[in-house]
Amino acid sequence: MPGPRATQEPLPVAPSAVPGPVADPRATPGSGAVPETVVLPAEAVQAVRALVGAENTAAFIAAAARREVQARTMDALASGGSGTAPSD
């Protein structure tokens, strides 16, 4: 079984059937974020690809990670915490 590949390929242009523009997941404007390679389970990536298509896979995974961080921050705020997401 081949190991995970750490190559980064440019994102293809989304087809016109997509309901709206897809943000480039590699960096948020003004954030100073630097792209980083992350190894993910192949079955998770395949499931996302089947759901949203190859052209939207990276954007979907990036958006899901941002949403999870925001949810944990909201949970911390609601429980009287400092508003930072709990560390793993």
N, C-alpha and C positions, 0 to 999 in steps of 0.2 A: 504494500500500500504506500503510495508516494506521500511525502510529508507536505505540510502547508507551504504554499508559495508566498513569499514576501514581496512580490512585485506590485507596483502601483501603476495601474493603467488609467489613462484619462477617461472621464465619464463621457459616454456618448450623449448626443442631443436627444432629449425626450421626444417621443412621437407626439403628434398633434392630438391623439386620443386622450392624453393625460389632461385632467380637469384644470390644472393650473401649473405655473412654473415650479420647478423643483430647485431648491437652493443647493448650491455646491456644498456638500457636507464637509469638505476639507478645511474650511475656515469660515467663521462668522465675520462679516464686515466689521472692521474696527476692533476685533478681539485680539489681534496679534497672535492668534492660534497658529501653531505649526502642525502640518499633517503628521500623523503618527501611524505606523503599521501596528495592527493588533491581530493576534491569532484568535480566530473564532472557530467553534465547532462547525465542521463542514455541513452537518445536517441542519444546523440553524440557518446558515447562509443559504442553503438549497431551499429551505422552506420559505424564507423571505423572498428569494428570487422567484419561486413559483407563485407567490402572492402578488408581488408588485412588478415583476419583470426585471431582467438584468440591468436595464438602464436606470432603474430607480432603487436598486438594492442598497448601494452605499448611502444614499440620502435617507432611506427608510431606517437603516440601522443607526445612523447618526441622530436622526430625529427621535428615535425610541430611547436612545441613551440620554439625550437632553431631557425628554419628558420624564424619565425615571428620576433623574437628579432633581428636577423641579418638584415632583411628587414627594420625594423624601424631604425636601426643604419645607414644603407646605405642611407635611406631617410634623416636622420638628417645631415649626412655628405654632401649630395648633395645640401641641402638647406643652407649650410654654418654654420651648428650647430657644436657642440662639438664632435659629433660622439657617444654620448650616446643615447640610445633609450628613447623616451619620456615616462614619467610616466603616469599611469592611474589616 
